[in-house]
Amino acid sequence: MITSLWRACLVGLAVAASPLAAGAETKDCTGGLSDAARMSCDLERAGRIRDRARNIYDVQFDAQIEIIDTASPSGAAYLYNVLSEGTQLRLDARSVPDGRGPRCRLQAAIAGDTANAIAALLIKAADAAVPDYGAREDVKVNADGSRSVRLVIDSHDIITRARTASGDRAFSRHSGSDDPVTQLNNLVIGVANVSPDWVCSAS
């Protein structure tokens, strides 16, 4: 059963994904843009992936947490929705190919200890000091506990939408960064990566 920490953090949560026009013009999210402009651009890009997923699977959710991996190692985008069913959490994850490619979907329960860890990370992500748009950097923890940071130009972007204790928030992160948002992304994606319950079909 999910602890009171989870319930306190996520009571009544819903991420209302505002639809964006399919086929909207792709913008350059790099260059001399401000972080706010890059964030807006990433949200539009995530919206196009969300719309493509809806067209492929004919399903949409009021998810408590939505994570969109814009370019996984397989080349496809992936959409991860964390949903609440009573005192339980469920993960609905889908591959989102751009054109032809395998269409894979996962529907699986999230274990209580993992749900509690998600709640704790959402509390950390609520801190106003946690930025919406994170620095594009790879962070490596060395054997002695120190951290090595390397700036990246071509980032692997993951866009997250959630309602935290401080209200609805959206985040954009490079997959190799290290903060509560990236840890939340990794936790949810990690559940999907080890699940045997994926079902795939050809497009």
N, C-alpha and C positions, 0 to 999 in steps of 0.2 A: 504494500500500500504506500502511496506517496505521502511523505511526511507533511507536517503542517507548514514547513518552510516552503515546499513546492506549492501548496495550496495558497499560502499568503502571497506568494510572488505571482501566481498565475490565475487567480480567481478572476473570472470574467474576461480573460484575455482573448483578443481576436485580432489578427492582422488582416485588415481589409485591403486586399491588393487592388489598387486602382488600375483599371485596364488602360493600356496604351495602344495606340493605333498600330495594327500589324503592318509591317513593311515600312515603318517610319524611317526617315533618312538617318543613316548611320553617321554619328558625329565623331570627330577626332577627340578622344578623351585624354590626349597627351599634350605635349607642347607647353606653352606658357600659361595654361589655364590655372586659375586658383583652385584650392582644394574644394571649395563649395561648387565650382563649375564642374570639376571632375566628378564629384559626388552625384550631381544632377545627371551628368552624362551616363554614369554607371547605372543609376536607377532606371534610365530609359532603356539601356541595353538589357538590364534584367527584365524589364517589362516586356520586351520583345520575346525573350526566351520563355517567359511565363505564358504569353499569348500562344506561342507555338506549342507549348505543352498542352494547353487547353484544346487546341485544334486537333492534336494527335490523339489525346486520351479522352476527350469529351468529359472532363471532370475538373472541378475547381473546389477549393476549400477555403473556409475561414480558419486559417492555420494560426496557431499561437506563435510559432516560429517558422519562418520561411528562409531557406538558404539556397542561393542559386550559384552553383559553380559554373562560371562562364566558359571554362575550357579545361575539362579533366584530362588526365594523361591519355585516355582513349581517343580524345579529339571531340567527343560529344559534350554538350552542356548537360548538367544534371540539376534537377530541382528536388529539394528535400523539404517536406512539410511535417512539422511536429504537431499532432492533433491530440486533443483531450477527449477521453471517453470516460466520464465519471471520474473515478480516482486513478484511472490508468492513462498512460500516454501511448500513442501509436505513431509510428513513422510511415509516411507514404512518400516513397522516393521514385523518381522517374528519370530515365535518360531522355534527352531532348535533341535528337539528331537534326542537323540543318540539311534537310533533303533526305536522301535515302540512307538507311543504316538501321541497325537493330533497335527495336523499341523494347526497353526493359523497365519493369516496374516491380517495386518491393512494397509489400504491406506487412508490417511486423510490429509486435508489441515492444515497448521500451521497458527494460527492467527497472524496478523501483530505485535501486542504487544509482543507476545512470540518470533517472529522472531527477533525483535529489541533487546530483552533481550539476545538471543543467540549471536547476533553480538557483544554485549558489553562484554559478557563472553569470546568470542574468542579473543577480543583485550587484555583482561587480561591474557589469556592463552599464548599469544605471548611473554610475558615477559620472558627473558632468565633466570630469577630467579625461574621460575616455572619449576620444574624438570620433566623429562620424566617418571621416575619411582618414584611414591610417597611412602612415609613412610606408613607402614602397621599399622594403628592406627585408633581407634574409637574416634571421637571428639564429645563431648556433650557440647552444650551451656547451661549454668546454668541460673537460673532465674535472677541472678544479672548481667548477661552479661559475666561472666567469662567462661573460657573453661576448661573442663576436658578432658584429653587425656589418652587413655589406649592402649598400644601396643597389637596387636593381632598376633597369630601364624597362625591360619587357616583363611586366608582372603577370602573374597568374591570379586573376581577380575573382574574389568571392564576395557576393553581395548578400547581406543578411537583413531581414526585417523582423522585428519582435516588439512586444510591449514589455517594457521593464518596469521596475518600481517607480521610475520617474516618467513613465508614459511611453507612447509609441516611439521607437527609434529605428533608424536605418543606418547600416554600416557598410563600408567597402574596405576590404582588406586584401593585401597580397597573401597568398597561401602560406608563404614561409615566414610571416611575421609572428610575433608572440605577445599576445595580450589577451584579456578575457574574451574578446569577440572571436579571435582566432581559435582559442581553446574551446569555445562553444561550438564553432564550426567543425573543428576536428573531432570533437566528441560525437556529434550527430552523424557526421560523415563516416566516422569509424564504426558506428553501429551498423550502417548500411554495408560497409566494405566487408564485414565478417559474416553477414547474414547469408544463410543458404537458401533464402526464400525468394530470390529474384526469379521472375518469370519473363522470358524474352521471346519476341517474335520478329520476323523480318518485316521491313516496311514495305 
